Amino acid sequence: MSTPRLKKLSALICVFTITLIEAYSEDLTTTDGKVYKNLKISKDEPTTIKIIHDGGITVIQKSVIPKEFITAHELSAPPIDASTKDKEEGIELLKAFAAQFPTITTKDGKTYPSNQIAGIEPSGLKIISPSGVLRIKYIDLPEKYKAALKYDPLKAAEHERNLEKARLESAETIQAMSNAASVVDAVAVNVRLHLIQNIGKGWICSASQLATVDERVVTSRPGSPLTGPSTIREEHIRSSLREVDDLGRIVVFGLSIYGALPEHVQNTRIWTGKIYFCGKSKITTVAGKNETLSVAQLDRNAAIKMVAANGIGQVYSPEGEPVRADSGTGVFAASGTGFGISQDGYIATAAHVVEGASEIRVLIKNEHRAAKLAAVDQKNDVAILKVETVTNALAVKPTSTVALGQDLFTIGFPLIDVLGTEPKFTKGNVTGLEGGSVTVDGGSIKSESAFQISAPVQPGNSGGPVCATDGGVIGVVRSVLTHSQNVNFASKSDALLDLAKTIPAIKLANASTVQPPQQAVLEATYLISVTGKK
């Protein structure tokens, strides 16, 4: 039998439960298509709201919340900035335009329903079509449409400049990640790690490199005593993973802290797998000794991001944060490749190798010599330096001599932090007579001043000579497109020849008499180091 007090408490619980159910019974669909079920608003901020819903707790920008929802819940209105105001004005302008012109016809006769217009930009219209989003510029539209859409030539020009800038920045990011992937994959190794000490987010480990070793194994079994032979011998290959090199002590990021490691690693303190080298670290051991060790990541994507942002030689703290060796002065150092094009000290390289450099030095006969920038063409990514000494030189051939599929080779100084300062030789073919394109945000950035090569190149190869089999220069190493190592770019030799014409004093070299051609290219290829301000 229930007491009056228990009945009252039971009634309160029922009321509270019903209230909760009612509070969570509403759904919200934002303008970007996301749906939140059974929500309750827990906090109203000037630009956001925090909600509790079936999927958890979420903070939502008010810019994607329908006005009706904001009004119904008496939420504070989001601040109207210039972009929001322009968007609202654009929607009203588009409605009025569609009412006046149900269809639009371009100057070349193509027709589109106005209800397919997705937006108005300062330089044209965005239209949804079966093949995707099309951008039609005002220059392709009759004057009557321009007037109705309030076309402003100055705003259109500024918008196009901003779009081009954004495309180039995106392309640079893609290129940086691609170059970093090449670096990371080039120095990836299979290892056995002996965990020594947990520091910050990393582990000091003793590392041994592993490799698959094939071993010939001979076995025997009884044969037939009647037909013979009495013993049958068989040979087969047995593969096993073995330690092939001692990598010493390294710092590895990506392993869990002690106590959270997988049980077999926790018990044995041994981890086996692939790691990706991505920098260095200055650490202090338990004994108080300061050391600089190589840094590696277990996760390839994490290593690529680190190298893309900071280069392969960056020093990291035990927390994985970059440590600037210059104590914040902003001085950076980088390297690339160059090659002589005259015997009186003119050296060609890629423009991006020396961009922003306050000091340029060229290693000639084991001596670092100061170099000055004599001419540069940023658009075609070529530059010419001048050193006050005699240089070995290569002949530069016109682009018209380049043929699809022809053999080529290059010599350069890639990844000197990892591979050392000895020049490296690679060979390949011309795989495309144009530089192709990179797709960014639906747009395509073409590179008509470059051609595609299959010769493997790495960061540090940039600026090196791309040579035909006779040693003549047909291009300048420019960039890497993918970590697969078979789609790379070279600036066309015509761009270098045109740049040389701007230097009256230069006397370009003729064909070299040094044989074989690879030796001539080796003797005329130089390591370039630069310092500058970030």
HELIX and SHEET records of a PDB file:
HELIX    1   1 PRO A    4  ALA A   23  1                                  20    
HELIX    2   2 LYS A   62  VAL A   64  5                                   3    
HELIX    3   3 LYS A   67  ALA A   72  1                                   6    
HELIX    4   4 ALA A   82  GLN A  100  1                                  19    
HELIX    5   5 SER A  114  GLN A  116  5                                   3    
HELIX    6   6 TYR A  138  ASP A  140  5                                   3    
HELIX    7   7 GLU A  143  ALA A  148  1                                   6    
HELIX    8   8 PRO A  153  ALA A  186  1                                  34    
HELIX    9   9 GLU A  263  THR A  268  1                                   6    
HELIX   10  10 ARG A  300  ASN A  310  1                                  11    
HELIX   11  11 ALA A  351  VAL A  354  1                                   4    
HELIX   12  12 THR A  399  THR A  401  5                                   3    
HELIX   13  13 ILE A  416  LEU A  419  1                                   4    
HELIX   14  14 SER A  493  ALA A  500  1                                   8    
HELIX   15  15 PRO A  517  ALA A  524  1                                   8    
SHEET    1   A 4 GLU A  26  THR A  29  0                                        
SHEET    2   A 4 VAL A  35  ASP A  44 -1                                        
SHEET    3   A 4 THR A  48  HIS A  53 -1                                        
SHEET    4   A 4 GLY A  56  GLN A  61 -1                                        
SHEET    1   B 2 THR A 103  THR A 105  0                                        
SHEET    2   B 2 THR A 111  PRO A 113 -1                                        
SHEET    1   C 3 ILE A 117  GLU A 121  0                                        
SHEET    2   C 3 GLY A 124  SER A 129 -1                                        
SHEET    3   C 3 GLY A 132  LYS A 137 -1                                        
SHEET    1   D 7 PRO A 322  VAL A 323  0                                        
SHEET    2   D 7 VAL A 315  TYR A 316 -1                                        
SHEET    3   D 7 ILE A 270  THR A 284  1                                        
SHEET    4   D 7 ALA A 188  ILE A 199 -1                                        
SHEET    5   D 7 GLY A 202  PRO A 222 -1                                        
SHEET    6   D 7 THR A 231  PHE A 253 -1                                        
SHEET    7   D 7 ASN A 290  GLN A 297  1                                        
SHEET    1   E 7 VAL A 331  GLY A 340  0                                        
SHEET    2   E 7 TYR A 346  THR A 349 -1                                        
SHEET    3   E 7 VAL A 382  VAL A 387 -1                                        
SHEET    4   E 7 GLU A 367  ASP A 377 -1                                        
SHEET    5   E 7 ALA A 357  ILE A 364 -1                                        
SHEET    6   E 7 THR A 525  LYS A 533 -1                                        
SHEET    7   E 7 VAL A 331  GLY A 340 -1                                        
SHEET    1   F 7 ASP A 407  GLY A 412  0                                        
SHEET    2   F 7 LYS A 424  GLY A 432 -1                                        
SHEET    3   F 7 ALA A 450  ILE A 453 -1                                        
SHEET    4   F 7 ASN A 488  LYS A 492 -1                                        
SHEET    5   F 7 VAL A 473  VAL A 480 -1                                        
SHEET    6   F 7 PRO A 465  CYS A 467 -1                                        
SHEET    7   F 7 ASP A 407  GLY A 412 -1                                        
SHEET    1   G 2 SER A 437  VAL A 440  0                                        
SHEET    2   G 2 GLY A 443  LYS A 446 -1                                        
END                                                                             
